[in-house]
């Protein structure tokens, strides 16, 4: 799941870099790239790999 989110962040960062966009002072290419790297790190740690629906 986190790998997919990271891919979306990296795609948005690429689009922002190619178009020269920046949304306010917070959402920039750098912040999207760092968010993507954080998601990749969480994915490699195994966070979210064991999620399942609780059965009663």
LUMZA-737844 format. One record per residue (C-alpha): residue number from 0; x, y, z. Coordinates in Angstrom, 1 decimal, m for minus. Layout:
// residues N
+-----+--------+--------+--------+
:   n :      u :      v :      w :
+-----+--------+--------+--------+
: NUM :      X :      Y :      Z :
...
+-----+--------+--------+--------+
This chain:
// residues 56
+-----+--------+--------+--------+
:   n :      u :      v :      w :
+-----+--------+--------+--------+
:   0 :    0.0 :    0.0 :    0.0 :
:   1 :    2.8 :    2.4 :    0.9 :
:   2 :    4.6 :    1.7 :   m2.3 :
:   3 :    1.6 :    2.7 :   m4.3 :
:   4 :    1.2 :    6.0 :   m2.3 :
:   5 :    4.9 :    6.6 :   m2.8 :
:   6 :    4.5 :    6.1 :   m6.6 :
:   7 :    1.7 :    8.7 :   m6.6 :
:   8 :    3.8 :   11.2 :   m4.6 :
:   9 :    6.7 :   10.7 :   m7.0 :
:  10 :    4.4 :   11.1 :  m10.0 :
:  11 :    3.0 :   14.4 :   m8.6 :
:  12 :    6.5 :   15.6 :   m7.9 :
:  13 :    7.5 :   14.9 :  m11.5 :
:  14 :    4.5 :   16.7 :  m12.8 :
:  15 :    5.1 :   19.7 :  m10.5 :
:  16 :    8.8 :   19.8 :  m11.6 :
:  17 :    8.0 :   19.6 :  m15.3 :
:  18 :    5.3 :   22.3 :  m15.1 :
:  19 :    7.2 :   24.5 :  m12.6 :
:  20 :    4.2 :   24.4 :  m10.2 :
:  21 :    4.1 :   25.1 :   m6.4 :
:  22 :    1.0 :   25.1 :   m4.3 :
:  23 :    1.6 :   27.7 :   m1.6 :
:  24 :    4.8 :   27.4 :    0.3 :
:  25 :    4.1 :   23.9 :    1.6 :
:  26 :    3.4 :   21.6 :   m1.4 :
:  27 :    6.5 :   21.7 :   m3.5 :
:  28 :    8.6 :   19.2 :   m5.5 :
:  29 :   10.8 :   18.7 :   m2.4 :
:  30 :    8.0 :   17.9 :    0.0 :
:  31 :    6.4 :   15.5 :   m2.4 :
:  32 :    9.7 :   13.8 :   m2.9 :
:  33 :   10.3 :   13.5 :    0.8 :
:  34 :    6.8 :   12.2 :    1.4 :
:  35 :    7.5 :    9.6 :   m1.3 :
:  36 :   10.7 :    8.6 :    0.3 :
:  37 :    9.0 :    8.3 :    3.7 :
:  38 :    6.4 :    5.9 :    2.2 :
:  39 :    9.1 :    3.8 :    0.5 :
:  40 :   10.9 :    3.6 :    3.9 :
:  41 :    7.7 :    2.5 :    5.6 :
:  42 :    7.0 :   m0.1 :    2.9 :
:  43 :   10.5 :   m1.5 :    3.2 :
:  44 :   10.1 :   m1.7 :    7.0 :
:  45 :    7.0 :   m3.9 :    6.4 :
:  46 :    4.5 :   m1.4 :    7.9 :
:  47 :    1.1 :   m2.3 :    6.6 :
:  48 :    2.1 :   m5.6 :    5.1 :
:  49 :    0.1 :   m7.6 :    7.7 :
:  50 :   m3.1 :   m5.7 :    7.6 :
:  51 :   m6.2 :   m7.8 :    7.5 :
:  52 :   m9.9 :   m7.6 :    8.3 :
:  53 :  m10.7 :   m8.6 :   11.8 :
:  54 :  m13.0 :  m11.6 :   11.8 :
:  55 :  m15.4 :  m12.1 :   14.7 :
+-----+--------+--------+--------+
